[in-house]
Amino acid sequence: MAINFSGEFSTPRSPGEVFDFLSDPNRFAPLLPDFQSMSMQDPTHFTVKVKVGVGNIRGSAELKMELAEAVKPLRAQYKGQGNAVGSQVTVTAGFDLQPNGESTKVLWKGETSVFGKLASMAGGMLEPLGRKNIQKLIDGLQSALAAPAAPDVSAPAPAQGAPEASPELPSVTQDSVLKASSSSPTKSEPIEQGASVPGQQGDGNDHKQPNN
């Protein structure tokens, strides 16, 4: 039994931001209906476990998923297969992204196929349940992408128009100038031998000779 589904929705995020979300299994997979757990094998392959409940049939499904196509910022597609209650399940889900002014249109399309015991026992309940679960997934995506991406606040810029703070310099007062002057050596104070005299270059023996 195969169930096909398709639709579209819009989000205020840019195509690049939407692609980054859809192509990240860590953000996409938890939105699957009845999600239980996920393990990553590599950046494009992962295994997801979800609960299964159709009528009196209860169990879980383990699907090996692959990000089969990733063309930024245009398209992302997942493919997967696995077992659920003794039956084989295959799924595909693709998302095409189109810029639409300041928003992005997301066109989604996919298929779920179920073969074996589950298909024969569940009968006509599978299709309405499958469509209900697909709608849950799309509602989750719309909610996650409903607002623009939050800005990076790791290094906040100074407020616009606010002057940048300058390093604080020690204040200079008349008293401090007088104290500095009183502590300077006067002419009557001896100068240690070998000490350099301000304004004079060279060693202490370099004296200017008088003119003849």
Sequence and secondary structure as in RCSB ss.txt:
>XXXX:A:sequence
MAINFSGEFSTPRSPGEVFDFLSDPNRFAPLLPDFQSMSMQDPTHFTVKVKVGVGNIRGSAELKMELAEAVKPLR
AQYKGQGNAVGSQVTVTAGFDLQPNGESTKVLWKGETSVFGKLASMAGGMLEPLGRKNIQKLIDGLQSALAAPAA
PDVSAPAPAQGAPEASPELPSVTQDSVLKASSSSPTKSEPIEQGASVPGQQGDGNDHKQPNN
>XXXX:A:secstr
 EEEEEEEEEESS HHHHHHHHT HHHHGGGSTTEEEEEEEETTEEEEEEEEEETTEEEEEEEEEEEEEEETTTE
EEEEEEEEETTEEEEEEEEEEEEEETTEEEEEEEEEEEEEEHHHHHHGGGHHHHHHHHHHHHHHHHHHHTSS   
   SS    TT            HHHHHHHHHTS  TTS   TT   TT  S TT       
